[in-house]
Amino acid sequence: MLRSGLFILYVVIGLLVANDHNYFNNLNDLESIISAILAVFLWPLVVLGVNLRIGRITN
C-alpha cells in the first residue's frame, strides 16, 4: 500500500514538473510524446536542468 502511494506521488510530481517545463505543449508526434513520458518519469533530471526532448534540435 505504501509503495503504490509513493509511486502515485512520484508520478503526480512528475506530471507537475513536466507541465511546468512545457513538455505537454504540442503533443502531435511520437518524439514529443516520448519526451513527455520521459520527463514525467525522470523528473528529477528535469529539475536539475537536463533537456529530455527527443528529436531534431531547432534554433
N, CA, C and O of each residue as an XYZ file, in Angstrom:
236
protein
N       0.825     -1.195      0.000
C       0.000      0.000      0.000
C       0.863      1.251      0.000
O       0.591      2.200     -0.734
N       1.902      1.251      0.822
C       2.780      2.420      0.894
C       3.543      2.610     -0.406
O       3.726      3.740     -0.858
N       3.995      1.504     -1.016
C       4.736      1.592     -2.279
C       3.885      2.182     -3.389
O       4.354      3.025     -4.154
N       2.645      1.745     -3.482
C       1.778      2.270     -4.539
C       1.461      3.745     -4.297
O       1.357      4.524     -5.245
N       1.309      4.120     -3.046
C       1.080      5.527     -2.732
C       2.279      6.384     -3.076
O       2.124      7.491     -3.594
N       3.475      5.885     -2.794
C       4.688      6.629     -3.141
C       4.863      6.714     -4.651
O       5.303      7.742     -5.166
N       4.521      5.637     -5.368
C       4.618      5.665     -6.822
C       3.649      6.688     -7.405
O       4.010      7.439     -8.312
N       2.435      6.719     -6.896
C       1.446      7.689     -7.373
C       1.924      9.111     -7.091
O       1.788      9.987     -7.945
N       2.475      9.346     -5.920
C       3.012     10.660     -5.581
C       4.155     11.036     -6.517
O       4.237     12.178     -6.970
N       5.039     10.083     -6.808
C       6.165     10.313     -7.710
C       5.664     10.714     -9.103
O       6.194     11.645     -9.710
N       4.646     10.011     -9.606
C       4.105     10.310    -10.931
C       3.393     11.661    -10.935
O       3.515     12.414    -11.901
N       2.663     11.975     -9.887
C       1.977     13.269     -9.813
C       2.998     14.409     -9.817
O       2.807     15.406    -10.513
N       4.061     14.270     -9.057
C       5.112     15.283     -9.069
C       5.726     15.373    -10.463
O       5.991     16.470    -10.955
N       5.950     14.235    -11.096
C       6.480     14.223    -12.452
C       5.578     14.937    -13.441
O       6.058     15.666    -14.308
N       4.281     14.734    -13.318
C       3.332     15.425    -14.182
C       3.397     16.936    -13.983
O       3.369     17.700    -14.947
N       3.484     17.354    -12.735
C       3.564     18.786    -12.450
C       4.848     19.405    -12.984
O       4.823     20.489    -13.566
N       5.967     18.719    -12.790
C       7.258     19.229    -13.265
C       7.282     19.268    -14.792
O       7.713     20.260    -15.379
N       6.820     18.192    -15.439
C       6.809     18.158    -16.901
C       5.901     19.242    -17.470
O       6.240     19.872    -18.472
N       4.774     19.459    -16.850
C       3.875     20.523    -17.292
C       4.522     21.886    -17.108
O       4.397     22.751    -17.975
N       5.211     22.088    -15.993
C       5.874     23.359    -15.717
C       6.979     23.653    -16.728
O       7.254     24.816    -17.024
N       7.611     22.614    -17.257
C       8.693     22.786    -18.236
C       8.200     22.599    -19.677
O       8.999     22.367    -20.584
N       6.890     22.701    -19.878
C       6.255     22.713    -21.200
C       6.470     21.446    -22.030
O       6.566     21.522    -23.255
N       6.545     20.306    -21.390
C       6.677     19.054    -22.128
C       5.340     18.584    -22.702
O       5.324     17.692    -23.549
N       4.232     19.156    -22.267
C       2.928     18.740    -22.767
C       2.399     19.657    -23.864
O       1.279     19.467    -24.338
N       3.182     20.639    -24.269
C       2.776     21.508    -25.373
C       3.042     20.790    -26.689
O       4.107     20.200    -26.868
N       2.095     20.837    -27.600
C       2.232     20.281    -28.949
C       2.593     18.797    -28.959
O       3.618     18.404    -29.517
N       1.761     17.993    -28.350
C       1.964     16.540    -28.375
C       1.360     15.960    -29.653
O       0.386     15.209    -29.610
N       1.957     16.322    -30.788
C       1.381     15.900    -32.057
C       2.263     14.931    -32.837
O       1.924     14.574    -33.965
N       3.377     14.501    -32.269
C       4.188     13.474    -32.918
C       4.780     12.548    -31.860
O       4.757     12.847    -30.666
N       5.304     11.431    -32.318
C       5.810     10.411    -31.406
C       6.982     10.924    -30.561
O       7.096     10.574    -29.386
N       7.840     11.738    -31.142
C       9.001     12.249    -30.410
C       8.589     13.104    -29.218
O       9.167     12.978    -28.139
N       7.604     13.964    -29.400
C       7.169     14.817    -28.294
C       6.430     14.008    -27.225
O       6.515     14.337    -26.042
N       5.715     12.967    -27.619
C       5.028     12.109    -26.648
C       6.044     11.342    -25.809
O       5.902     11.248    -24.590
N       7.069     10.794    -26.460
C       8.122     10.080    -25.726
C       8.867     11.032    -24.800
O       9.198     10.664    -23.673
N       9.132     12.243    -25.259
C       9.802     13.241    -24.423
C       8.980     13.551    -23.178
O       9.525     13.667    -22.081
N       7.673     13.683    -23.350
C       6.800     13.964    -22.217
C       6.780     12.801    -21.225
O       6.810     13.018    -20.013
N       6.731     11.584    -21.730
C       6.741     10.412    -20.846
C       8.055     10.338    -20.070
O       8.058     10.084    -18.866
N       9.170     10.560    -20.768
C      10.466     10.561    -20.086
C      10.532     11.649    -19.029
O      11.065     11.430    -17.942
N       9.994     12.821    -19.341
C      10.018     13.929    -18.383
C       9.213     13.596    -17.134
O       9.594     13.982    -16.029
N       8.106     12.886    -17.301
C       7.285     12.517    -16.141
C       8.035     11.549    -15.240
O       8.041     11.715    -14.021
N       8.667     10.541    -15.830
C       9.305      9.512    -15.010
C      10.732      9.853    -14.599
O      11.250      9.281    -13.639
N      11.366     10.765    -15.301
C      12.731     11.181    -14.948
C      12.740     12.633    -14.492
O      13.694     13.364    -14.757
N      11.680     13.052    -13.808
C      11.529     14.444    -13.429
C      12.666     14.994    -12.571
O      12.926     16.194    -12.663
N      13.366     14.208    -11.741
C      14.489     14.811    -11.020
C      15.562     15.370    -11.967
O      16.199     16.378    -11.661
N      15.756     14.717    -13.107
C      16.711     15.228    -14.085
C      16.226     16.532    -14.703
O      17.019     17.438    -14.959
N      14.929     16.625    -14.940
C      14.359     17.851    -15.493
C      14.557     18.999    -14.517
O      14.890     20.113    -14.922
N      14.355     18.731    -13.240
C      14.545     19.766    -12.212
C      16.003     20.234    -12.190
O      16.285     21.404    -11.930
N      16.923     19.306    -12.467
C      18.347     19.651    -12.484
C      18.774     20.326    -13.784
O      19.929     20.731    -13.919
N      17.864     20.451    -14.731
C      18.162     21.176    -15.958
C      18.494     20.326    -17.169
O      18.917     20.861    -18.194
N      18.313     19.010    -17.078
C      18.587     18.133    -18.210
C      17.428     18.241    -19.206
O      16.263     18.141    -18.821
N      17.753     18.445    -20.484
C      16.748     18.528    -21.526
C      16.460     17.121    -22.040
O      17.346     16.477    -22.601
N      15.249     16.644    -21.857
C      14.881     15.297    -22.261
C      14.106     15.267    -23.573
O      13.517     14.244    -23.922
N      14.102     16.367    -24.294
C      13.366     16.405    -25.558
C      14.107     15.590    -26.608
O      15.316     15.728    -26.789
N      13.360     14.748    -27.288
C      13.908     13.875    -28.311
C      13.561     14.475    -29.673
O      12.473     15.017    -29.861
N      14.478     14.374    -30.600
C      14.218     14.861    -31.956
C      15.281     15.832    -32.402
O      16.348     15.953    -31.800
N      14.961     16.507    -33.454
C      15.890     17.477    -34.017
C      16.020     18.689    -33.124
O      15.072     19.106    -32.458
N      17.208     19.239    -33.126
C      17.439     20.483    -32.396
C      17.103     21.630    -33.340
O      17.663     21.740    -34.431
N      16.188     22.474    -32.908
C      15.807     23.623    -33.734
C      16.252     24.896    -33.054
O      16.242     25.005    -31.828
N      16.634     25.840    -33.856
C      17.078     27.138    -33.313
C      15.942     28.096    -33.218
O      16.128     29.232    -32.784
